[in-house]
Amino acid sequence: MSGVRVISAGFAGMTKRRVTRSKVRPTTQLVKGAMFSILGEHVRNARVLDLYAGTGSLGIEAINRGAESVDFVEHNHKQCQQIESSVEALGLMSKCRIYRIKVARALKLLKEDYGLLFLDPPYDDDSIDSVMSELGKSTLIRLGSLVVLEHSKRRDLASSYNSLSLVKNRTYGDSCLSVYAGGS
């Protein structure tokens, strides 16, 4: 088993065990560092939604960088157990909720709005355009919300999805970060 590594101060260097599965592709340290560098102060005091949470490393990193709370959405039972184990070990349970449901269902079920949303779906997931479109017209997005989508550089995405507009796009090897901002 390998671990989820926190890269910023606070819990820096702590490693939590994670379940190793072939479908789980954790965000590399390079991409995670770049992502949080791009986000800067936008993380502080944000309500965060971590869709396709996997190991939970993005949400945990956000809490470490001053996010108010994180809701994790992951449909795999073992991954949810691992996220729970990690946030418990770090003493973060009061700031986190874990939903063991598919992302499409979460978009219909969740009603709160978020300032920051992470999406890190499997690179071969063909539903990402429809998920982004649904997200862009959902109540989960407000004016100024940022949505960070990690995807393969080979995937072409739209410049907008309803209320979401592309504001940044960076490539790191095969990984690409597309940052969308919520409007209206």
N, C-alpha and C positions, 0 to 999 in steps of 0.2 A: 504494500500500500504506500502511496505517496501522500503528500499533504497539501493543504490550502495554506499558502504563505501570505501573511499580512506584510505590506511593504512600507507603510508610513509609520510615523512615530506612534506612541501609545502602546499598541500591541505588536509593534514591529518585530519581525523575526520569529514570532510565534508560529508554530506549524500545528495545524489540526489535521488529524487523520481523515482521509476521504476514501470512499469506496471507488475502486478502480473498475471502470466498465468501458468497453470499447466505444460506446455512444457518447461518453462524456469527454469533451474536449475543453479542458480548462483554459481560461485566458492566460496567455503567457505573461511572465513578469514584465517583459518589454511593452506589450500591448496594454497591460493594466496600468503601468506607470505612465504611458503616453495618454491614456484615457483620462486619468485623474489630473494630469498636467493640463490637458485641454479644459477640463471642467473647473479647475481652480476653486474659487470661493463659492461656486454655485452649489457645491455639496453641503456646505455649512448650513445647518438648521433645515435642510430639505427633508420632505417626506419622500421616501424612495420606494419604488416598486421594481423588484428584480424578477423579471419574467424569464422563463427557461433557466431558473436559478442554478441548476446543476449542483456544484459544491457549495454555493452561497458566497464564494469569495468576493464577488463584486459588492454585494450588499454589506458584507462584513467590513470590507475596506471603506465603504461609504460611512458606516457608523464610526469607524476609527478616525475618519477625517471630519467628523462633526455633524453628520446627518442626524436629524431628530429621531427618525424611526425608519425601519425597513420592513416591507412586506415581501416575502419570498413566495414565488409561484413555481412549483415543480411537480410534475405528475408522478415521478418515480418514487415509490415508497422508501426504498433504501437511501436514496439521495436526501429525501426529507428528514429521515432519521439522522443522517450525517450532519445536515444543516442544524438541526435541533441540538445535536451533541456539541457542535462547534460553538454555537451562540451561548449555550449553557456554560461550557468550559470558560468562555471569555466573559461571563457575567452580563450578557446582553439581552437576556430573555425579555426584560421589561420594555425593550425598544423594538422587539421583533415579533412578527406574526408569520406563520408558515402555512401556506395553502397547498394541499396535495390535490391539485386539479390541473387539467390541461389549460393552456393559455387561452384558447378560444372561449372556454367556459368562464375563466377569470374575467375576461373583458366584459362579459354580460353580468357577472355576479358582483364584482367590486363596484362600489358607488363613490368612494372618496376620490379627490383629485390629488395628484402627486406633482412635486416640483422637478423630480428627476426619475427617469425610467431607464432601466437597462434591459436590453434584449440580446441574448446570446444563444440563438437557436442553432440546432445542428446545421452545418453548412449545406447539407443536401435537403433541407426542409423547403418544399416548394410552396408552402402556405404563407411565407413571410410577407408577400405583397398584400394578401387579404388581411393578415393580422395587422399590418401597419395601417391599412385603410380603415379597418374597424377601430383601431386605437385612435386614429386621427379624428374620428367623429364621436368618440366616447366622452363621457364625463370625467374620465381619468386624467385628461389633459386640460390644462388651463393656459391662459395667456402667460407666456414666459417659461412654461415647462420645457425641459430638455429631454429628448429621447436619444439614447446612445445605442446604436445597433452595431453589433460585431458580426461580420459576414465575410464570406470568401470574396477576394478581389475579382473573381470571375462572375459574380452575381451583379447584374445590372438592376439598379433600383430607381424609382421615380424621384424627381426632384421635390415632389410634394405628395402628401397623402392627406386629403381633406384639410384639416387645420394645421397639419405639420408641414414645415418647409425645411429643406436641407440647408444647413448653415456651414457645415464643415465635413470634409471627407479626407481621411488620411489612410495610407496603405503601409503595412508593416509585414513584409514577406507575403504570405498568402492571405493574411488577415487584413481586413479593412474596417475602419471605424467610420460610420456615418452618423453625424449628429444633426438631429432635427429639432426645431424650436416650434412650440405651440403658439398659434396665433388666435385671433378672434375668440 
